[in-house]
């Protein structure tokens, strides 16, 4: 299947690890040019070296996307020095997990800054530039926690829910200008964030990490967690010409755990 992504310029946030890195790799393999963004330059350097070992060239930018001005400057710099952004994949930011007794207003603020605003700070300038050119695709990696409440993920789930609304709202706002905006809601996925969540739940419940992980997987009808590469393949499709009439969609990828309509 020809996805028509050859030579397209793709900006991927959170590209140093996990789902973001898997997305960067998938787009590079599809022939796209990729700029990977993350806060930490050492992690970006490691990602670039790993991909270089596979014969893939990742450009990198170290930026704190919680800073709106820094995010806007990044977009301007990429478009000036490399070219118009054809695809934006937002995979940056992770809301910390808190037990109910640990959660306070600062926790809610951290979640919104880390998960919601990191995406919005890129979406806003990129969507407007895409609209001016008459086309583009944005894919937001969000999280099923925004659709299904969890006492261990109240702040993060709230940020995810807000990002889902922003996703479909932006899709509707810019549809007539040829800009497509979609979201993916991963469930339990094999990344470092799983360990962070298990540690928080272990503190709150007194249960072991192993017991909690076993219970979590037992709730997934497919019987396993997702791999980052599986999420990346769906992002690749949504960004491609093969999804030319798909916009405002939120795709659940949780192994049929939530089974919501």
BELRA-V480524 format. One record per helix or strand. SS is the DSSP state (helix for helix, strand for strand). FROM is the first residue (numbers start at 1). TO is the last residue. Records with the same first field share a line. If there is no record, write none. Layout:
BEGIN
SS = FROM-TO + FROM-TO
END
This chain:
BEGIN
strand = 9-13 + 33-38 + 58-62 + 87-90 + 136-141 + 179-186 + 189-189 + 226-226 + 250-253
helix = 18-29 + 41-52 + 68-81 + 105-133 + 144-146 + 154-177 + 192-205 + 209-218 + 228-239 + 241-243
END
